[in-house]
Amino acid sequence: HNPIGDMIGKCQPTDWRSPTVIDSYNFILENLVLDANNSRVDYLDTTFITKPVWDTAYDWCHLPLKVSSVEALYIAYVLLVD
């Protein structure tokens, strides 16, 4: 998610990456993957890690290293263990 600043919050936004739009894109992508029922493609949802802290980024765009590290560890776990 990106912050709701003047580019996202104004009417008409010049940047459409609002939390609602990003969530909608992710929902569509997840459903496309699930509907395809393809064993070669999986949808890995990491929003349970990133969504609660999306607004903690020092620059409002890139998550802190602690969050990125947790996300990377989860992805590695899913790929290597799960």
NORCORFEN-V397529 format. One line per field, one symbol per residue. phi: phi as a letter, one per 20 degrees, with the letter a starting at -180 (. if undefined). burial: I if it has 16 or more other C-alpha atoms within 10 Angstrom, else O. A space follows every 50 residues. Layout:
phi->???
burial->???
This chain:
phi->.dfeeffeeedffeceefgfffffffffffffffffldfeccddedffee ffcfeeffdmcdfgggfffffffffffffddf
burial->IIIIOOOIOOOOOOOOIIIOOOOOOOOOOIOOOOOOOOOOOOOOOOOOOI OOOIIOOOOOOOIOOOIOOOIOOOIOOOOOOO
